[in-house]
Amino acid sequence: MIRLEAVTHRPFSAVLMEVAEAIGTAGGWIVNHQLFSNVMLMAAFEVPADQVGILTTALEERHIAVTGFTIPEGMEGDVQGTLTITVQNEGPDMRRPVPAFG
């Protein structure tokens, strides 16, 4: 499994689409994603093993700086990965109140 960590100053609302474009550029696809207010997002993806370098380059081109990654040796075929991005911006918290039910 590939683990990528990244940081960006881009607007939070644009980052998820840019991540999807970058993963698509490398021939991969997003399997799942998780949003943590407007501070962090996580995307689970699959990508061909020989395209990981293209993925990191595509992220950098979109101003998403990859700060750390783990790529195991000897991978072949499609590999699973996670990308965790910390978004550094001054936007307001995006938490929404959840009404009580029951």
C-alpha positions in Angstrom: 0.0 0.0 0.0 1.2 3.5 -0.9 0.9 6.2 1.7 1.2 9.8 0.6 1.1 12.9 2.8 0.7 16.4 1.3 0.1 20.0 2.2 -1.6 22.8 0.2 -2.6 26.4 0.5 -5.3 26.0 -2.2 -9.0 26.5 -1.4 -10.4 23.4 0.3 -13.3 23.2 -2.1 -11.0 22.9 -5.1 -8.6 20.4 -3.6 -10.7 17.3 -3.9 -11.4 17.8 -7.6 -7.7 18.5 -8.2 -6.8 15.3 -6.4 -9.3 13.4 -8.6 -7.7 14.9 -11.7 -4.2 14.1 -10.6 -5.1 10.5 -9.8 -6.9 10.2 -13.1 -3.8 11.5 -14.9 -1.9 8.6 -13.5 -4.5 6.1 -14.7 -6.0 5.6 -11.3 -9.3 6.2 -9.5 -10.6 7.3 -6.1 -12.1 4.4 -4.1 -13.2 6.5 -1.1 -12.7 9.9 0.5 -13.1 11.4 3.9 -13.4 15.2 4.7 -12.3 16.6 8.0 -14.0 20.1 8.1 -11.9 22.4 6.0 -8.6 21.3 7.5 -7.8 17.9 6.1 -9.0 15.3 3.6 -8.1 11.7 2.9 -8.5 9.9 -0.4 -8.2 6.2 -0.8 -7.2 5.3 -4.4 -5.9 2.7 -6.7 -3.3 3.4 -9.4 -1.0 1.3 -11.6 2.3 0.7 -9.7 4.4 2.1 -12.6 2.5 5.4 -12.5 3.2 6.5 -8.9 5.8 8.9 -10.1 3.3 10.5 -12.5 0.8 10.8 -9.6 3.3 12.7 -7.4 4.2 15.0 -10.3 0.6 15.6 -11.1 -0.1 16.6 -7.5 2.9 19.0 -7.5 1.7 20.6 -10.7 -1.6 21.4 -8.9 0.2 23.0 -6.0 -0.3 20.0 -3.7 3.2 19.5 -2.1 3.9 15.9 -1.3 5.9 16.0 1.9 6.2 12.3 2.7 5.4 9.0 1.0 6.0 5.3 1.4 6.2 3.1 -1.7 7.0 -0.6 -1.0 9.5 -2.3 -3.3 8.5 -4.8 -6.0 4.9 -3.7 -6.6 3.2 -4.7 -9.8 -0.3 -4.2 -11.3 -2.8 -1.9 -9.6 -1.8 -0.8 -6.1 -3.9 0.7 -3.3 -3.0 3.9 -1.6 -4.0 6.7 0.7 -3.4 10.4 0.2 -3.8 12.6 3.3 -3.8 16.3 2.6 -3.6 19.1 5.2 -5.1 22.3 3.8 -3.6 25.4 5.3 -6.0 28.3 4.8 -7.8 30.9 6.9 -11.3 29.8 5.9 -14.1 29.3 8.5 -14.8 25.9 10.0 -17.2 23.9 7.9 -18.8 22.0 10.7 -22.6 21.7 10.4 -24.8 21.3 13.4 -26.6 17.9 13.5 -30.1 18.1 14.9 -31.1 15.7 17.7 -33.5 12.9 16.6 -35.2 10.1 18.2 
